[in-house]
Amino acid sequence: MKKIIFLFSLSLAVLLLSCVKDEIYKSAPVIKLLSISPQSPAPGQSVAVTAIVYDVDGMVTARLFYKVDNGSINAIELAATNDTLYTGNIPGQADGVTVTYYLEAQGKSGKKGFAPAGAPGTMAAYTIGAPLVLMNEIYSRGIIGDPDWIEIYNASDVPADISGYTIYDNGGQSGSRPKKAIPSGTVLPAKGFYVIATEGTGDPSDFGLSSAGETVWLESAKGNVIDQIAFPAMDVTQSYGRLPDGSANWQLLNTITKGSSNGTGGTPVAQFVINEIFSVGTADNPDWIEIYNKSNFEGSLRNWKIFDNGGQGGTKPKLQFPDDAIVPAGGFYVIVVDNGTAAGFGLSSAGETVWLEKPDGSLADEVAFPALTASQSYGRYPDGTTNWSVINSVTRGAANADPNPPVIRLVMNEIYSRGTTTDPDWIEIYNDSDVPVNLDGWKIYDNGGQGGTKPKKGFPTGATIAARGFYVITTEGSGDPSDFGLSSAGETVWFEKPDGTLADQIAFPAMEVTQSYGRKPDGSANWQLLNTITKGTSNNNAK
């Protein structure tokens, strides 16, 4: 009778496993345009930290972490001033101290995003009362006789010694090459400029700037990141710079000003592009077009226009944006185009071309979109880039979803229930996917967690499982209330996704001290008692 019950339980476990759907990969929240104000704080002056933060599944928390010199880490919950703009304040500090900081954002999927890149290992920084030194202009279209360069600017009213400051791209960030150091004795006058060639010196730290755009970092002599800029593609006759010098406004410059002022620039004009198109509308949800602000400052769409063939050919008026259409930096604005007015227009479900026009009548963007279904849109991924795709998750007014997300499948792969005080019970997880997966938010438990008599056991913060890799979690012995011992007579265990849905459920049998219970091959539906325990490694060669 016991044998029949065991075989039934095993069959049920396999059936339940086969019913568990693969999880669609969820990306981490995006953090962009991290900035502080004032950029060079005086003693006792608080500092406002702002950033554009969003997640395709919705945000949960955004937190600012900071420390003063070598003190302890402090955490501040950021407040959302609109759908994507988050802000928080670091209290004023004494003269001469260095404040290092980073942002952490967590979405509903449980994934976390960080800024600056490399955080929390790499943190941004500022020093109270110190001169404000920034990258000010970038040129990526160099040649052998005139290589790529980056211009440094001292935005302060006092000289700044930048000896030992370093500048680098992804190679220096990852450690695959040295960071390029500014020579000893280099002093920048107040409001002065310093140009460093990033290539052509023959030094191992040389790096060419990508003509397609990339990210570069400026680091103080103490090793703190003080500036980080993602620059776009540029023409041979263009550079990318702050306008005016030292401001938060970066834009493509048609006049290259290497080693001198970029000018005052007047009122900056935001760079808007068409970002997502929905053409299979209904009476309740008419056709719409989403606009994206690529700039790092707020912009107005007043007097901008959008239109299709009718407006282009002059058979109907061009549709003008409302006067109060304000788009935050890195933010979105959705305009319903099939609005029943004389200028309104329906988007063809078979596809057509639409245009975005600046107030001066010049063209800002032009997009030819294909036929779509009611569950699809056509959008840029990532937002604002030149890469257009049919998107199967419509993301009106929010960051566009990955059109080809990798499929994630994590399963329990091996179980050991005969642990001791020094070698407790454990469960092995297998990542049957082609990408690494962060285990934050995943949980594992037995009847206690299932019945609610004890907490479900979470994985350590930051735990990651490699693609086709293994992760072993000890279920007891930590002293945490979520600890649970695995019954030597056999029982059922569950593995849960961050969204609370079931990833895996296994009823395992009694086993000997020298046995485990595992899938063979790894990740398959075939469970069996293994006479070779393979904790943290493949079961494929186990006996």
Secondary structure, DSSP 8 states (H G I E B T S, - for coil): -HHHHHHHHHHHHHHHHHHS--EE-----EEEEEEEESSS--TT--EEEEEEEE-TT-EEEEEEEEEETT---EEEE-EESSSSEEEEEE----TT-EEEEEEEEEETTS-EEEESTTTTTS-EEEETT---EEEEEEE----SSS--EEEEEE-SSS-EE-TT-EEE-HHHHHTSS--EE--TT-EE-TT-EEEEESSSS--TT-----TTEEEEEEE-TTS-EEEEEEEE---TT-EEEESSTTSS-EEEESS--TTS------S----EEEEEEE----SSS--EEEEEE-SSS-EE-TT-EEE-HHHHHTSS--EE--TT-EE-TT-EEEEES--SSTT-----TT-EEEEEE-TTS-EEEEEEE----TT-EEEESSTTSS-EEEESS--TTS----SS--EE-EEEEEEE----SSS--EEEEEE-SSS-EE-TT-EEE-HHHHHTSS--EE--TT-EE-TT-EEEEE-SSS--TT-----TTEEEEEEE-TTS-EEEEEEEE---TT-EEEESSTTSS-EEEESS--TTS-STT--
